[in-house]
């Protein structure tokens, strides 16, 4: 089966500055499921929110796995799983004072026959390296992305120069009973490399560098490539928790 050609690797590290890891990752190769989440704020319960997101989404896929042959249904299924996680986090935060105001970003992907259905909220990202070219296929739900989209600045770089912060989310899981989830489906080609990550990776390593590292890692074991990414994020400051998951589609000759 095509899906058996997929390889997975994942890491979640505290980094060099933070005292706790508030990111979470869940990877289920048997289900073809990847979840990466970055817990935010409240007082101290970011790790509770990100863990809930990973667990609730995983649980939904463990109870029932969508058909491998229907990408549109799978996309809606991943979306529904993210919405379920949102409600679970919100309800949890209402019951415990120490969790009030907690939230999390999330990016989740489900691998079907020859496609990946994904859904996300916040600024955790999904990238695709295909034919040596890196593309971000999620779109951040962040203030800086919005001002760029609205044409106030030509690029994130320019917005940053004007002092716009990267860290203001326009959407997160757990802040309300309802959340607007973004989702899409992308074909999987032989040789494709997908990177799910939190901003502790993408915020530390500029996209052109990320492309270089992923390209250079083409012939490497996936775990070695994961370690390299964590190492580079740390060398560049490691200012945040660093979490990533890689999914590589084998080539026909593999
Ligand atoms: Mn982060």
Boltz pocket constraint, residues with backbone or C-beta under 6 A from the ligand:
constraints:
  - pocket:
      binder: B
      contacts: [[A, 38], [A, 39], [A, 198], [A, 199], [A, 200], [A, 240], [A, 241]]
      max_distance: 6.0
